[in-house]
Amino acid sequence: MESVKKGILLSGGVDSICLTYGIKPYIAYTIDYGQTVAEREIYVSKYISKELGIKHKVISVDCKSLGSGNLANTESISISPSEEWWPYRNQLFKLRPFV
């Protein structure tokens, strides 16, 4: 039976760090989509990956035009459900399975 390799989206936040420690994936991806805190998220994600001995990759895609609020360094738009709104940012990416 072929082994299945696991990957995770690692933002450096508490939720994704806990998941990463729990499942210990083969690789962690951090996405720099243009958010103002990207540099810190990447730093923390690299640190966690190194501590766990897993591969880490950064994917950079400029999606600033989709966001509003502090993470986009803009005013919140009137239709957003919260001050910070970056709709479907992680759904923009389709990760292929490892073979």
Beta strands, then each sheet from edge to edge (+ up, - down):
strand 1: 7-9
strand 2: 27-32
strand 3: 55-60
sheet 1: 1+ 2+ 3+
end
